[in-house]
């Protein structure tokens, strides 16, 4: 039998190695020792560490471990380059981005081979997926740069952006960060992962060759201390981080109170749902891509298989058959499916997790066959006999390990899928498109793929919910993450409220002229007495007692959050219906304008009529926005549409400003509930009676129970409790620098999104707070990919 006939008989493939010569030649041109790229020049190598080929253990090059002084130099270079770069027209910046894209395409083979050598991923993936997407991002953002002023009027760049990227997609993550930052007019200091710095250094050389102005892009290599120096540097205006949730929490805490912009794209434990009517063969091929792409070292890997019970046995049998055909081996071999993991420490971590899983009763299947004896290789693994609480189900493994469970009904599938602290991505397989489109919005994930997986494009945003982080990369949302309104940069510190001294009162509280001036709280649609049993006085501007409100505590916040979560169906109420309720709310407040104006006058000494008018106007205005602030449909290069769905954050804590007791709360409350959030509101502590009166308007305006909850008390104490509560999905605080820092740091528990005033003067009478500025803060975008074509 001839060789060709043998191949057709066995369907085995011989090796198809990619030559590494050009990559080695580039490394040799730098004597395999690299300094940093700062201010358009290479520094001399300092203290170095080895960057190794994970498939062989071979040392590829020595990389400089950046110091705090190196970071200082890079920040200074970026700061010096900022005025010139941001002053260029969008068209001029776009030309540089276009030149980078062309250069990446020209040297695509070199980038691909170097990426696979340094990272261990199969050359097919780096060649056919990573590097083409890198070029796509720079092309796409060249266009954003050109049209920035039209798309984002009156917006300006943050300034110096510190960017820290992981080792699983070294060059692609660089493109995700640098392309939008430069398009927006920012300058960057980027630290690649210590395991995989080489393609970032090659990219620095590309920047040099295309004539990018000095200091616009600076690459500083190093380990954890280098990243910490970037995060903590006072000269950095925005931090963008992709990596583990644990490190993301450290960065959130470190940046608290600094006013730096922050984007976090973190870990995941993404569900992969297969319904009984799915095309099983296609779903299995998608699953291979979802979990064994890049050896499972993907933050959005479909690592939790949820398959309908009626097809579970058949599906797993066919999946095991497919696993047996996966080839593990040399990443530079074009016939290899699974390459090497990034480093020995990652291999050991996965093995330790697997041991814990087996000790808990998990069953592990690995196909027969050998893996290379040298290098960081693992077989693909399928884990069964697990429960939702199992370690291997709950923890991100970040390796070629799939855990499988079954479900019976769509409702159970959604519950299992959402039973995780993460929320990055999800996949749904069903031939019933009605079912798939019913399930997708119910999944707590920033990206949902229908009958496909791992679809990415520069035009479509990517990012997560919950402990998968916040912010988006790609698309309009990703572009907006590197810009801020021009007026925000001009905000001045808010004036301190004038102190109010109580008038002389009788020493015996029973001698008070007031029979009962204690307004109750409003929780779950009912008036509620404070758990503390105490009250606090509300004094007029002349120090006289106007009334009393309850002294809220941790239990009151807990009750309010439970009520808000129980009212989560508000998000599914038609936007038109939410609008009608807000119109009704405005109408009922308008009927009582004289009463509310008098209450404002009694508390603040100021004429309250104008404030009531503005509060009514805000309710009316955001009622109009409720059914108009919506998403878009993207048309990426793959044969699919991506529907960008605008969703509420969930339970939103709002700590209102001390001034403007009615408007300060209503101006924040209205956009929040218009977008479908439920709210726990802490009103002004000095003038809380305006909002305890307001719940009477809520009760007569068809607002469902639990949608708005009002807890009075000390704003700083209650804000900290809201920030620490895992049932709160977002928090807005209008308060001091100190309280802002406190809640931002306390929010790290579940990485809730926060917006704080940091002691600055946000005047909610300003018309800029009547539109999409607050609507954007009240929402997040979920992109649902839907394939089309026969």
Legacy VTK file of the C-alpha trace (Angstrom):
# vtk DataFile Version 3.0
C-alpha trace
ASCII
DATASET POLYDATA
POINTS 790 float
0.000 0.000 0.000
1.422 3.385 -0.920
1.776 6.209 1.589
-1.219 8.187 0.321
-3.456 5.137 0.615
-2.210 4.595 4.167
-3.082 8.159 5.071
-6.636 7.698 3.785
-6.872 4.395 5.668
-5.760 5.756 9.040
-6.587 9.468 8.635
-3.421 10.233 10.547
-1.457 13.313 9.708
2.258 13.725 9.662
3.973 16.668 11.294
3.797 20.057 9.562
6.326 22.151 11.488
6.604 25.911 11.161
10.203 27.109 10.932
11.244 29.370 13.847
14.287 30.763 12.048
13.010 34.281 11.472
11.856 34.618 15.060
15.238 33.440 16.310
16.945 35.872 13.957
14.951 38.760 15.410
15.811 37.675 18.946
19.477 37.383 17.971
19.410 40.907 16.511
18.788 42.087 20.069
21.380 39.666 21.503
18.414 38.013 23.236
18.533 40.682 25.962
15.891 43.372 26.146
15.564 46.595 28.023
12.393 48.677 28.051
11.026 50.797 25.232
10.669 54.297 26.712
10.363 57.627 24.920
10.980 56.069 21.546
14.249 54.365 22.503
15.497 51.113 24.015
16.969 51.268 27.506
19.936 49.202 28.545
18.894 45.849 30.070
18.832 45.904 33.848
18.124 43.064 36.232
16.668 40.369 34.006
14.656 37.169 34.095
14.269 34.493 31.463
11.386 34.245 29.005
11.114 30.538 28.216
9.526 28.417 25.530
6.925 26.434 27.526
7.001 23.579 25.019
10.710 22.886 25.488
11.931 24.832 28.503
14.407 26.648 26.240
15.304 30.194 27.283
14.289 32.506 24.447
15.549 35.801 25.855
16.386 37.744 28.976
13.770 40.352 29.912
14.376 43.359 32.156
12.486 43.407 35.437
11.156 46.962 35.565
11.712 49.051 38.679
9.758 51.969 40.117
12.362 54.265 38.560
11.722 52.716 35.137
8.007 53.332 35.577
8.739 56.942 36.588
10.729 57.474 33.392
7.999 55.945 31.246
5.252 58.021 32.871
7.328 61.184 32.422
7.909 60.349 28.752
4.211 59.695 28.214
3.237 62.892 30.029
5.605 64.907 27.861
4.166 63.349 24.686
0.529 63.855 25.677
-0.017 67.473 24.574
1.359 66.916 21.096
-0.405 63.606 20.529
-3.831 64.722 21.793
-3.540 67.950 19.758
-3.284 66.002 16.507
-6.468 65.734 14.515
-8.287 62.428 14.593
-7.334 61.944 10.969
-3.633 62.338 11.814
-3.814 59.868 14.703
-5.794 57.504 12.505
-2.988 57.461 9.939
-0.554 56.195 12.582
-3.004 53.471 13.644
-3.457 52.501 10.018
0.325 52.287 9.592
0.563 50.003 12.638
-2.144 47.729 11.200
-0.314 47.500 7.881
2.986 46.725 9.599
1.381 43.983 11.696
-0.038 42.401 8.552
3.305 42.682 6.784
5.094 40.870 9.612
2.196 38.598 10.553
4.214 35.396 10.199
6.973 36.674 12.458
4.467 37.764 15.089
2.646 34.405 14.880
5.750 32.269 15.306
7.132 34.423 18.100
3.768 34.297 19.906
3.630 30.496 19.726
7.244 30.145 20.830
6.733 32.400 23.831
3.208 31.419 24.826
2.876 27.780 23.758
-0.358 28.138 21.794
-0.674 26.231 18.495
0.617 28.122 15.491
-2.753 27.662 13.767
-4.378 29.783 16.463
-1.803 32.556 16.554
-1.568 32.626 12.750
-5.283 32.408 11.899
-6.949 34.101 14.879
-4.737 36.230 17.112
-2.639 38.192 14.635
-5.447 38.899 12.110
-7.558 40.230 15.000
-4.659 42.440 16.110
-4.559 44.074 12.677
-8.364 44.328 12.662
-8.341 46.271 15.936
-5.868 48.839 14.673
-7.734 49.259 11.379
-11.050 49.618 13.214
-9.743 52.188 15.660
-8.068 54.178 12.923
-11.630 54.848 11.834
-12.748 55.768 15.343
-9.905 58.261 15.597
-11.030 59.938 12.397
-14.671 60.255 13.490
-14.146 60.788 17.203
-15.393 64.363 17.416
-18.632 63.492 15.656
-19.242 60.308 17.632
-18.154 61.649 21.048
-18.652 65.427 21.016
-17.174 67.418 23.909
-15.144 64.438 25.140
-11.432 64.403 25.906
-8.854 61.672 26.566
-7.989 60.627 30.106
-4.289 61.326 29.590
-1.657 58.775 30.591
-3.065 55.243 30.539
-1.386 52.446 32.473
-2.196 49.127 30.833
-1.433 45.681 32.238
-2.117 42.617 30.114
-2.077 38.826 30.686
-0.112 36.004 29.105
-2.887 34.075 27.365
-3.325 36.446 24.385
-0.227 38.629 24.631
-0.407 40.606 21.389
-4.192 40.590 21.048
-4.639 42.023 24.549
-2.068 44.674 23.671
-4.128 45.649 20.626
-7.355 45.721 22.660
-5.706 48.202 25.027
-3.453 50.357 22.870
-5.636 50.845 19.779
-8.597 52.607 21.461
-6.337 54.511 23.844
-4.315 56.024 21.003
-7.407 56.670 18.883
-8.880 58.688 21.747
-5.741 60.816 22.084
-4.291 59.139 25.166
-0.677 58.054 25.593
0.172 54.688 27.096
2.510 52.817 29.367
1.943 49.104 28.855
3.312 46.215 30.892
3.097 42.808 29.212
2.909 39.642 31.277
6.270 38.450 32.571
5.812 35.046 30.884
5.078 36.505 27.434
6.746 39.867 26.774
8.365 39.174 23.426
5.607 40.136 20.984
5.031 43.366 22.919
8.700 44.176 22.436
8.441 43.344 18.735
5.409 45.640 18.608
7.521 48.420 20.180
9.953 48.040 17.312
7.053 48.335 14.867
6.018 51.605 16.543
9.560 52.838 16.103
9.724 51.809 12.433
6.462 53.541 11.461
7.614 56.775 13.103
5.121 56.945 15.974
5.986 60.073 17.990
8.296 59.436 20.933
6.626 58.719 24.260
3.195 57.913 22.847
3.716 54.178 23.429
6.022 52.974 26.180
6.591 49.280 26.965
7.968 48.431 30.403
8.487 44.742 31.150
8.544 43.219 34.589
6.753 41.162 37.182
4.148 41.943 39.831
6.028 44.798 41.461
6.294 46.574 38.116
2.540 46.379 37.648
1.970 47.663 41.183
4.236 50.641 40.479
2.077 51.521 37.459
-1.182 51.171 39.392
0.057 53.308 42.282
1.752 55.998 40.196
0.172 59.416 40.693
0.988 60.368 37.099
-1.257 57.669 35.619
-4.797 58.854 34.821
-6.428 55.549 33.890
-5.732 51.899 34.602
-6.821 49.156 32.206
-6.186 45.637 33.463
-6.894 42.195 32.080
-6.053 39.272 34.334
-7.203 37.340 37.366
-10.076 38.430 39.580
-7.791 38.291 42.618
-5.358 40.825 41.138
-8.275 42.889 39.825
-9.572 43.276 43.368
-6.146 44.408 44.559
-6.083 47.042 41.792
-9.623 48.186 42.644
-8.589 48.673 46.271
-5.313 50.382 45.365
-6.994 52.865 43.016
-9.835 53.705 45.427
-10.177 57.433 45.991
-7.571 58.403 43.402
-10.011 59.466 40.707
-8.271 57.274 38.134
-10.361 55.710 35.410
-10.529 51.947 35.782
-11.417 49.110 33.407
-11.193 45.508 34.603
-11.574 42.430 32.402
-11.151 39.512 34.768
-11.812 35.821 35.228
-14.720 33.674 34.205
-16.426 30.332 34.579
-18.571 30.495 31.498
-21.547 28.166 30.986
-22.004 26.232 27.752
-25.695 25.309 27.453
-26.756 22.529 25.081
-30.486 21.918 24.679
-31.974 18.645 23.475
-32.839 20.004 20.024
-29.271 21.202 19.321
-27.191 19.982 16.408
-25.013 17.737 18.575
-22.069 17.432 16.210
-21.900 21.199 15.755
-22.256 21.761 19.501
-19.361 19.374 20.150
-17.153 21.136 17.619
-18.069 24.425 19.249
-17.249 22.956 22.642
-13.797 21.889 21.459
-13.204 25.521 20.527
-14.790 26.807 23.720
-12.675 24.875 26.228
-9.583 23.537 24.438
-8.765 26.625 22.401
-5.450 27.989 23.736
-5.276 24.996 26.111
-8.276 26.349 28.027
-6.273 29.404 29.052
-9.097 31.745 28.073
-10.993 33.959 30.500
-14.259 33.292 28.633
-13.625 29.564 28.100
-16.817 27.494 28.085
-15.579 25.486 31.043
-19.000 24.524 32.482
-20.954 22.219 30.174
-24.675 22.186 30.957
-26.403 19.624 28.754
-30.087 18.711 28.802
-30.650 15.453 30.621
-32.449 13.754 27.728
-29.311 13.877 25.539
-26.624 13.848 28.236
-25.439 10.261 27.774
-25.362 10.498 23.980
-23.624 13.868 24.060
-20.887 12.806 26.475
-20.227 9.587 24.553
-19.741 11.489 21.319
-17.694 14.158 23.093
-15.268 11.528 24.418
-14.928 10.121 20.930
-14.022 13.595 19.674
-11.565 14.174 22.517
-9.656 11.063 21.457
-8.821 12.749 18.139
-7.300 15.900 19.650
-3.553 16.081 19.136
-1.363 17.451 21.922
2.159 18.455 21.012
4.620 20.927 19.528
2.886 24.338 19.170
4.803 25.007 15.940
3.314 21.887 14.333
0.366 22.988 12.211
-1.390 19.653 12.766
-1.470 20.079 16.564
-4.740 21.005 18.318
-3.499 21.600 21.868
-0.127 23.139 22.605
1.763 23.803 25.811
0.503 25.633 28.869
2.347 28.829 29.601
4.575 27.739 32.500
5.233 24.886 34.951
3.519 26.804 37.755
0.291 26.803 35.743
0.522 23.050 35.182
0.987 22.414 38.889
-1.909 24.689 39.804
-4.244 22.759 37.502
-3.044 19.413 38.828
-3.638 20.560 42.403
-7.185 21.654 41.560
-7.848 18.329 39.862
-6.672 16.457 42.948
-9.077 18.479 45.078
-11.881 17.698 42.656
-11.187 13.952 42.710
-11.054 14.028 46.505
-14.558 15.555 46.420
-15.818 12.665 44.264
-15.364 13.972 40.732
-14.783 11.506 37.885
-12.084 12.501 35.399
-11.874 11.229 31.831
-8.753 11.743 29.726
-8.330 10.167 26.283
-5.652 7.578 25.654
-2.393 8.611 24.090
0.817 10.247 25.147
1.844 13.855 25.530
5.406 15.112 25.108
7.568 14.151 28.079
9.239 17.577 28.133
7.417 20.852 28.399
4.176 22.093 29.959
1.619 19.737 28.450
-1.654 18.346 29.769
-4.266 16.128 28.169
-7.782 17.454 27.612
-9.980 16.395 30.516
-13.721 15.892 31.049
-14.975 15.971 34.643
-18.347 14.513 35.672
-20.127 13.562 38.907
-19.920 17.120 40.231
-22.400 19.454 41.899
-22.769 23.232 41.638
-20.786 23.587 44.875
-17.847 21.436 43.714
-14.445 23.106 43.582
-13.978 22.329 39.898
-17.363 23.860 39.095
-16.933 26.997 41.175
-13.259 27.867 40.611
-11.681 29.101 37.402
-9.219 26.369 36.390
-7.700 28.144 33.378
-6.638 24.955 31.711
-7.912 22.194 29.370
-10.491 20.939 31.883
-14.234 20.758 31.173
-16.779 20.075 33.942
-20.182 18.704 32.935
-23.590 18.747 34.588
-27.128 18.193 33.325
-30.397 20.110 33.533
-34.016 19.212 32.834
-35.792 22.483 32.029
-34.757 25.833 30.544
-35.446 27.469 33.894
-33.035 25.106 35.635
-30.462 25.727 32.916
-30.570 29.471 33.590
-30.310 28.957 37.344
-27.277 26.690 36.980
-25.657 29.001 34.438
-26.028 32.045 36.694
-24.898 30.188 39.808
-21.404 31.672 39.737
-19.619 34.760 40.989
-18.425 35.393 37.445
-20.299 36.775 34.458
-18.054 37.098 31.436
-19.527 34.965 28.643
-22.016 32.187 27.887
-22.937 29.942 24.969
-26.376 28.618 23.994
-26.918 25.779 21.503
-30.434 25.169 20.214
-32.057 24.817 16.811
-35.066 26.607 18.301
-34.070 30.240 17.838
-37.033 31.373 19.947
-35.705 29.366 22.872
-32.149 30.609 22.364
-33.242 34.248 22.232
-35.388 33.732 25.316
-32.459 32.289 27.275
-29.750 34.755 26.187
-31.089 37.867 27.989
-31.567 35.861 31.183
-27.897 34.892 31.409
-25.792 37.137 33.634
-22.936 37.542 31.205
-21.514 40.374 29.152
-21.336 38.273 25.975
-23.638 35.478 24.815
-22.921 33.365 21.746
-25.804 31.505 20.112
-24.845 28.360 18.156
-21.213 29.407 18.158
-18.505 30.393 20.552
-15.417 32.561 20.917
-16.592 35.101 18.365
-14.619 38.329 18.675
-14.425 41.481 16.632
-13.181 45.021 17.115
-16.664 46.390 16.349
-18.339 44.406 19.145
-17.799 45.151 22.819
-16.417 42.501 25.159
-16.491 42.520 28.948
-18.212 41.064 31.962
-20.593 41.385 34.886
-20.058 40.685 38.580
-16.553 39.437 39.471
-15.590 39.239 35.815
-15.033 42.978 36.034
-16.503 46.089 34.458
-15.912 48.194 31.394
-15.871 47.034 27.796
-13.206 46.571 25.144
-14.048 46.891 21.479
-16.994 48.602 19.846
-18.412 51.972 20.802
-18.424 51.025 24.484
-14.720 50.191 24.403
-13.951 53.464 22.649
-15.929 55.390 25.248
-13.909 53.769 28.030
-10.892 55.900 27.024
-12.769 59.208 26.947
-14.479 61.416 29.498
-16.708 64.490 29.203
-14.661 67.658 28.954
-16.647 69.324 31.736
-15.761 66.552 34.190
-12.128 67.606 34.095
-13.145 71.160 35.048
-15.175 70.261 38.142
-14.309 72.211 41.312
-14.500 70.968 44.901
-17.992 71.285 46.339
-18.470 73.924 49.003
-18.886 72.493 52.473
-22.493 72.769 53.699
-22.916 75.501 56.261
-23.252 74.105 59.772
-26.667 74.110 61.415
-26.836 74.646 65.172
-29.860 73.414 67.037
-31.952 76.028 68.769
-32.328 75.712 72.537
-34.604 72.832 73.338
-36.043 71.451 76.543
-33.826 68.922 78.278
-36.824 66.596 78.571
-37.827 65.190 75.176
-41.332 64.589 76.498
-41.783 68.360 76.709
-41.477 68.731 72.928
-44.286 70.497 71.110
-44.199 67.746 68.514
-46.434 64.752 69.007
-44.760 62.511 66.438
-42.323 63.964 63.950
-40.480 60.724 63.134
-40.874 59.796 59.480
-40.520 56.109 58.774
-38.331 54.474 56.142
-39.747 52.941 52.989
-38.806 49.312 52.308
-40.535 46.859 50.013
-43.457 49.208 49.400
-44.174 49.636 53.104
-43.313 52.194 55.722
-40.833 50.686 58.168
-39.500 51.714 61.540
-35.695 51.688 61.904
-34.151 48.541 63.330
-32.041 50.677 65.688
-35.110 52.117 67.403
-33.439 55.537 67.245
-34.138 58.673 65.276
-32.157 61.688 64.144
-33.369 65.298 64.044
-33.886 67.290 60.865
-33.170 70.949 61.602
-34.143 73.990 59.641
-31.601 76.584 58.543
-32.341 78.516 61.749
-31.708 75.494 63.938
-35.334 74.781 64.784
-36.563 71.219 64.751
-38.468 70.481 61.552
-38.918 66.783 62.166
-37.174 63.494 62.807
-36.259 60.518 60.656
-35.178 56.995 61.477
-31.520 56.148 62.166
-30.896 53.395 59.649
-28.376 50.630 60.244
-26.931 47.534 58.595
-30.118 45.497 59.069
-32.248 48.177 57.452
-29.929 48.154 54.424
-30.085 44.364 54.330
-33.888 44.440 54.357
-33.934 47.099 51.654
-31.555 45.118 49.426
-33.674 41.983 49.838
-36.749 43.978 48.837
-34.923 45.428 45.828
-33.758 41.995 44.674
-37.284 40.628 45.053
-38.442 43.358 42.661
-35.951 42.363 39.929
-38.880 41.742 37.559
-38.925 45.519 37.086
-36.061 45.074 34.605
-38.304 42.884 32.436
-41.177 45.346 32.510
-41.636 46.868 29.058
-39.766 50.151 28.722
-43.022 51.789 27.619
-44.670 50.683 30.881
-41.771 51.991 32.953
-42.102 55.286 31.111
-45.820 55.541 31.940
-45.133 54.994 35.627
-42.460 57.702 35.629
-44.856 60.095 33.874
-47.465 59.307 36.531
-44.839 59.896 39.241
-44.020 63.304 37.754
-47.698 64.174 37.514
-48.393 63.284 41.133
-45.363 65.202 42.374
-46.526 68.197 40.368
-49.943 68.060 42.069
-48.200 68.471 45.433
-45.661 71.077 44.361
-46.694 73.617 47.010
-46.363 71.078 49.813
-42.921 69.920 48.646
-41.733 73.494 48.094
-42.774 74.394 51.643
-40.933 71.362 53.012
-37.737 72.404 51.192
-38.144 75.932 52.545
-38.562 74.630 56.104
-35.415 72.488 55.895
-33.064 74.715 53.907
-34.492 78.221 54.224
-34.463 78.502 50.426
-37.358 78.893 48.022
-38.235 75.327 46.999
-40.475 75.986 44.010
-37.672 75.968 41.443
-36.278 72.732 42.891
-39.668 71.025 42.716
-40.064 72.163 39.112
-36.685 70.669 38.199
-37.497 67.406 39.994
-40.735 67.101 38.025
-38.840 67.925 34.834
-36.258 65.196 35.519
-38.954 62.576 36.108
-40.738 63.646 32.947
-37.503 63.729 30.944
-36.258 60.289 32.005
-39.732 58.864 31.407
-39.165 59.928 27.823
-35.754 58.255 27.753
-37.023 54.924 29.133
-38.004 53.506 25.734
-35.386 55.342 23.665
-32.020 54.647 25.282
-31.385 51.306 23.652
-28.727 49.299 21.888
-27.506 48.621 18.384
-26.986 45.781 15.944
-23.391 45.297 14.832
-22.378 43.695 11.567
-18.947 42.115 12.197
-16.962 40.332 9.466
-18.121 36.813 10.520
-21.531 35.746 9.221
-23.381 36.899 12.308
-25.089 39.877 13.804
-24.238 41.020 17.305
-27.098 42.638 19.160
-25.817 45.124 21.747
-28.519 44.948 24.412
-28.634 47.709 27.039
-29.352 46.182 30.440
-29.719 47.629 33.944
-26.973 47.070 36.493
-29.445 45.390 38.859
-29.740 46.583 42.449
-28.329 50.095 42.581
-27.395 51.837 45.819
-27.683 55.625 45.638
-26.327 57.961 48.309
-27.708 61.373 47.402
-25.976 64.722 47.912
-26.587 66.767 51.040
-27.777 69.774 49.034
-31.004 70.057 47.021
-32.866 67.496 49.157
-35.531 66.676 46.560
-33.739 67.214 43.256
-30.487 65.622 44.466
-32.315 62.328 45.003
-34.832 62.472 42.151
-32.215 63.390 39.530
-30.366 60.150 40.367
-33.398 57.993 41.075
-35.185 58.756 37.803
-32.558 57.468 35.321
-31.873 54.457 37.520
-35.449 53.185 37.555
-36.119 54.309 33.985
-33.482 51.811 32.869
-34.927 48.972 34.967
-32.765 49.077 38.065
-34.186 48.690 41.536
-32.849 51.155 44.076
-31.857 51.512 47.704
-31.721 55.270 48.260
-30.019 57.087 51.139
-31.305 60.678 50.955
-29.689 63.833 52.287
-29.127 63.407 56.021
-29.598 67.144 56.644
-32.913 67.394 54.793
-34.247 63.855 54.568
-37.909 64.813 54.986
-38.251 65.694 51.301
-37.702 62.055 50.367
-39.694 60.563 53.231
-42.554 62.703 51.882
-41.743 61.449 48.393
-42.553 57.845 49.227
-46.172 58.938 49.571
-45.961 59.922 45.901
-44.423 56.530 45.100
-47.299 54.760 46.825
-49.867 56.559 44.652
-48.029 56.221 41.315
-48.124 52.468 40.598
-44.416 52.001 41.351
-44.126 48.275 42.180
-43.143 47.358 45.723
-39.394 47.124 46.201
-38.408 49.135 43.113
-37.566 52.143 45.290
-36.478 51.720 48.905
-35.523 54.651 51.139
-33.272 54.275 54.194
-32.427 57.377 56.214
-29.409 57.812 58.462
-25.698 58.594 58.377
-24.671 58.530 54.689
-21.084 57.427 55.328
-22.108 54.476 57.492
-24.915 53.353 55.191
-22.749 53.829 52.078
-20.095 51.515 53.467
-22.735 48.879 54.171
-24.091 49.197 50.636
-20.569 48.927 49.220
-19.855 45.752 51.184
-23.189 44.079 50.365
-22.806 41.387 47.689
-26.447 41.828 46.727
-25.789 45.358 45.493
-24.644 45.507 41.873
-23.731 49.178 41.616
-23.285 52.165 43.889
-23.515 55.913 43.279
-22.245 58.173 46.020
-22.316 61.948 46.187
-19.988 62.619 49.090
-16.596 63.650 50.346
-13.194 62.544 49.135
-12.837 60.340 52.198
-16.241 58.663 51.872
-15.719 58.143 48.141
-12.426 56.366 48.810
-14.064 54.316 51.549
-16.850 52.946 49.357
-14.610 52.327 46.344
-12.329 50.228 48.508
-15.229 48.453 50.208
-16.739 47.578 46.818
-13.968 45.093 45.999
-15.926 42.201 47.547
-18.063 41.648 44.453
-16.407 44.287 42.238
-19.608 46.281 41.945
-19.507 49.288 39.660
-19.144 52.553 41.558
-19.530 56.203 40.640
-18.472 58.678 43.298
-18.265 62.465 43.338
-14.980 62.546 45.337
-15.978 65.834 46.932
-16.483 67.576 43.581
-19.383 69.864 42.768
-21.901 67.921 40.693
-24.794 70.347 40.213
-27.845 68.286 39.318
-29.717 71.367 38.219
-27.411 71.403 35.192
-29.120 70.130 31.988
-26.169 67.816 31.277
-27.610 65.505 33.954
-30.888 65.204 32.076
-29.608 62.870 29.385
-27.368 59.987 28.494
-24.598 60.788 30.983
-26.537 59.193 33.841
-28.272 56.635 31.628
-24.859 55.256 30.666
-23.903 54.894 34.300
-27.177 53.095 35.068
-26.669 50.440 32.390
-24.277 47.900 30.932
-24.150 46.349 27.479
-24.594 42.672 26.700
-23.598 41.591 23.193
-25.525 38.605 21.837
-23.981 36.995 18.747
-26.478 35.375 16.372
-25.155 33.499 13.313
-27.001 33.541 10.034
-26.795 31.799 6.687
-27.704 28.335 5.457
LINES 1 791
790 0 1 2 3 4 5 6 7 8 9 10 11 12 13 14 15 16 17 18 19 20 21 22 23 24 25 26 27 28 29 30 31 32 33 34 35 36 37 38 39 40 41 42 43 44 45 46 47 48 49 50 51 52 53 54 55 56 57 58 59 60 61 62 63 64 65 66 67 68 69 70 71 72 73 74 75 76 77 78 79 80 81 82 83 84 85 86 87 88 89 90 91 92 93 94 95 96 97 98 99 100 101 102 103 104 105 106 107 108 109 110 111 112 113 114 115 116 117 118 119 120 121 122 123 124 125 126 127 128 129 130 131 132 133 134 135 136 137 138 139 140 141 142 143 144 145 146 147 148 149 150 151 152 153 154 155 156 157 158 159 160 161 162 163 164 165 166 167 168 169 170 171 172 173 174 175 176 177 178 179 180 181 182 183 184 185 186 187 188 189 190 191 192 193 194 195 196 197 198 199 200 201 202 203 204 205 206 207 208 209 210 211 212 213 214 215 216 217 218 219 220 221 222 223 224 225 226 227 228 229 230 231 232 233 234 235 236 237 238 239 240 241 242 243 244 245 246 247 248 249 250 251 252 253 254 255 256 257 258 259 260 261 262 263 264 265 266 267 268 269 270 271 272 273 274 275 276 277 278 279 280 281 282 283 284 285 286 287 288 289 290 291 292 293 294 295 296 297 298 299 300 301 302 303 304 305 306 307 308 309 310 311 312 313 314 315 316 317 318 319 320 321 322 323 324 325 326 327 328 329 330 331 332 333 334 335 336 337 338 339 340 341 342 343 344 345 346 347 348 349 350 351 352 353 354 355 356 357 358 359 360 361 362 363 364 365 366 367 368 369 370 371 372 373 374 375 376 377 378 379 380 381 382 383 384 385 386 387 388 389 390 391 392 393 394 395 396 397 398 399 400 401 402 403 404 405 406 407 408 409 410 411 412 413 414 415 416 417 418 419 420 421 422 423 424 425 426 427 428 429 430 431 432 433 434 435 436 437 438 439 440 441 442 443 444 445 446 447 448 449 450 451 452 453 454 455 456 457 458 459 460 461 462 463 464 465 466 467 468 469 470 471 472 473 474 475 476 477 478 479 480 481 482 483 484 485 486 487 488 489 490 491 492 493 494 495 496 497 498 499 500 501 502 503 504 505 506 507 508 509 510 511 512 513 514 515 516 517 518 519 520 521 522 523 524 525 526 527 528 529 530 531 532 533 534 535 536 537 538 539 540 541 542 543 544 545 546 547 548 549 550 551 552 553 554 555 556 557 558 559 560 561 562 563 564 565 566 567 568 569 570 571 572 573 574 575 576 577 578 579 580 581 582 583 584 585 586 587 588 589 590 591 592 593 594 595 596 597 598 599 600 601 602 603 604 605 606 607 608 609 610 611 612 613 614 615 616 617 618 619 620 621 622 623 624 625 626 627 628 629 630 631 632 633 634 635 636 637 638 639 640 641 642 643 644 645 646 647 648 649 650 651 652 653 654 655 656 657 658 659 660 661 662 663 664 665 666 667 668 669 670 671 672 673 674 675 676 677 678 679 680 681 682 683 684 685 686 687 688 689 690 691 692 693 694 695 696 697 698 699 700 701 702 703 704 705 706 707 708 709 710 711 712 713 714 715 716 717 718 719 720 721 722 723 724 725 726 727 728 729 730 731 732 733 734 735 736 737 738 739 740 741 742 743 744 745 746 747 748 749 750 751 752 753 754 755 756 757 758 759 760 761 762 763 764 765 766 767 768 769 770 771 772 773 774 775 776 777 778 779 780 781 782 783 784 785 786 787 788 789
